[in-house]
Amino acid sequence: MYWKFILISSISCLLAGMGMGGGSLFIILGLLLLDIPQKTLQGLNLIMFIASGFTATISNFKNKIIDKKLIKKILPGLVIGSMVGVYIASKIKEDNLRKYFLIFITIIGLYEIISSLIDIKKAKNNNEN
């Protein structure tokens, strides 16, 4: 099981460092392959997010990608949203949390598929003109 955990966390952090939502993959794979409770996986995901976010942030600051004025604007929402999210997650039963997570991932997946199909159609129309 230890090697599975290393593999899953490495792939998830790689994706998270690239800004592609590796945390969701970590939770899904952890549930399927590691038999760890979802709330535990979510806590571990937050730790991984801190590590990958910290290193990505340093790199982005060095490359002058981050807008410091924008950070000041979104910081209050980040703090409030995080605090409310932690409170809500602590009150939800494990079974319900899995259902809500499944619904969330399904909606995100459908959105990505539909937006990709729209982009393909737009590109095809632009090439025809």
N, C-alpha and C positions, 0 to 999 in steps of 0.2 A: 504494500500500500504506500510506503514511503516514496518510492520512485514515481508512482502515479501522482502523488501530491506535488512533487518537484516539477514534473512535466506540466501538469495543469497550471500551476502557479506561474511557471516560466512563460508559457504561451500567453496566459492572461495578462501578465505584466508587460510582455512585448507589445501586445495589442493596445493596452492602456497607455503605454508610453508613446504610441503612435496616435493616440487620441481616438481609438476605435472601440471603446467600450468593452475592454477585456474582462471587466468585473462580472458582467452578465454571463459571459462564457464560463468564467470560473465557478459561479454559483450553479449553473446548469450541469457542468461536468462533475462538479463536486457532489451534487445530488445523485447523479447517475452512477458514478464510479467509486465514490469514496464512502458512501453511507454515513455522511456527517449531517447533523441537523441544519436546516436552512438558516436559522438565526446565527449559528456558529459560523457558517460560511459567509454570511453577510458581514459579520464582525471581522473575519479574516480578510475579506475583500476590502474593507475600509483600511486595514493596515497596509495591504498591498497598494491601495490607491494612494496612500500617503507617500510610500516609497517611490512609486513610479511618477506620481505627480510632482514630488520634490525634485527628482532628477530631470524630468521634462521641463519644469519651470526654470530651473537654473540654465538649462540649454537654451530655452526660448528667450530668457533675459539676455544671455550672451549674444544671441543672434538678433536681438532687438525686434522680436516678433510681438512681444507683449506690450499693449497700450496701458501705461500706468494710470492714466486718467480713467480709463474704462474700469480698471480694477476697483478704484475708489467708488465708482457708481454701483457695481454689482456686489461688493463685499457685504453690505448689510443684508441683502437678500440671501446670500450664501449662508451667512451665519444663522439667520432666522429659519430658513428652509431646513438646514441641517438639524437644528435643535428640534423643530417640529417633527421632522422625519424620524429621528431617534425616539422621540416620545411615542409617536404613533406605532412604530415597529415594536416597541416594548409592550404595547397593549394588545397587539393582534396575536391570535392563536396560530401556532405553527401550521396547521392544516389550511387555515384561511390565507395565511401569508403565501403559501405555495400557489393557491388559486389566483390570488391577486398578481403574483409575479408572472404566472403563466399568461394571464390576460394582458399584462403590460408587455411582455416579450412578444406575444402574438400581434398586438397592435403595432408595435415598432417594426416587426417583420413585414407585416402587410403594408405599412407605410413605405418601407424601403423598396419593396417589390413594385408597388404602384408608382412611386416617384421615379424609379429606374425605367419602367416601361414608358412613362411620359417623356423622360429625357431621351430615350431611344427614338420615340416617335418624332420629337422635335428635331433631333439630329437628322433623321431620315428626311423630314420635310425640308430642312435647310439644304441638304445635299441635292434634293430634286429641283430646288429653285436656283 
